[in-house]
């Protein structure tokens, strides 16, 4: 990428070439069951554009919800199989949704 700037008098200058990186990938989500089996944790990362923490929402599958942080955890009151749904976005607006079935004891 190069930028050509022209002033009001018609004088112009061209910048040196620079590499333009484009991030089209949503943040990475990891969902893991904690030791002991009754808790699940969610972690969200984006090493290129950064995570928009305000855009993070988590549905734990048992009616509970979490939001607004890049690390969340939830302890289930009873064992079972639950669908965890995580919605994320990075700081430039690339969004994604991750769903994972988890079994807790």
C-alpha positions in Angstrom: 0.0 0.0 0.0 1.2 3.5 -0.8 -0.5 6.8 0.0 -0.4 9.8 -2.3 -1.0 13.1 -0.5 -1.7 16.3 -2.4 -2.0 19.7 -0.8 -4.1 22.7 -1.8 -1.3 24.0 -4.1 -1.1 20.8 -6.0 2.1 19.6 -4.5 2.1 15.8 -3.9 4.2 13.2 -2.1 4.1 9.5 -2.2 4.8 7.4 0.9 7.1 4.4 0.9 5.4 1.1 0.2 4.1 -0.7 3.2 2.5 -4.1 3.7 -1.2 -4.2 4.5 -2.3 -7.1 6.7 -6.0 -8.2 6.6 -7.6 -10.1 9.4 -10.7 -12.0 8.3 -10.8 -14.5 11.2 -12.9 -14.2 14.3 -11.3 -14.6 17.7 -10.3 -18.1 18.8 -12.5 -19.8 21.4 -11.5 -22.6 23.7 -14.1 -24.5 25.8 -12.8 -26.9 28.4 -14.2 -28.9 31.3 -12.3 -28.2 34.5 -10.9 -30.9 36.8 -13.6 -32.4 39.0 -16.0 -32.4 36.1 -18.7 -29.9 37.4 -17.2 -26.7 35.9 -16.6 -25.5 32.3 -14.3 -22.6 31.3 -14.3 -20.4 28.2 -11.3 -18.5 27.0 -11.3 -16.1 24.0 -8.2 -14.8 22.2 -7.3 -12.9 19.1 -3.6 -12.2 18.5 -4.1 -10.0 15.5 -7.0 -7.6 16.0 -7.7 -8.0 19.7 -10.9 -9.2 21.3 -13.9 -6.9 21.8 -14.8 -8.2 25.3 -18.1 -6.3 25.3 -19.2 -8.5 22.3 -18.7 -11.8 24.2 -21.7 -13.7 25.3 -21.9 -17.2 26.6 -24.9 -19.4 27.0 -24.0 -22.3 29.3 -26.9 -24.5 28.2 -28.6 -24.7 31.6 -30.2 -21.2 31.5 -27.2 -19.4 32.9 -25.4 -16.8 30.9 -22.1 -14.9 31.0 -20.8 -11.9 29.1 -18.2 -9.2 28.8 -14.9 -11.0 29.6 -12.3 -13.0 27.7 -12.2 -15.6 30.5 -15.4 -17.0 32.0 -16.3 -20.1 34.0 -19.5 -21.8 35.2 -20.2 -24.5 37.7 -23.2 -26.6 36.9 -25.6 -27.6 39.8 -26.2 -31.1 38.4 -24.5 -33.5 36.0 -25.6 -33.8 32.4 -24.9 -32.9 28.8 -25.1 -29.2 27.9 -24.6 -27.2 24.8 -22.3 -24.2 25.4 -22.7 -21.4 22.9 -20.1 -18.6 22.7 -20.6 -15.5 20.5 -17.5 -13.3 20.0 -16.1 -10.4 17.9 -12.8 -8.8 17.5 -12.0 -5.1 17.6 -12.5 -4.7 13.9 -15.9 -6.4 13.9 -15.2 -9.9 12.7 -17.7 -12.1 14.6 -18.2 -15.8 15.1 -20.1 -18.3 17.1 -18.8 -21.5 18.6 -21.0 -24.3 20.0 -19.7 -27.3 21.9 -21.5 -30.1 23.8 -20.0 -30.7 27.2 -20.6 -33.5 29.7 -20.4 -32.6 33.4 -20.5 -34.9 36.4 
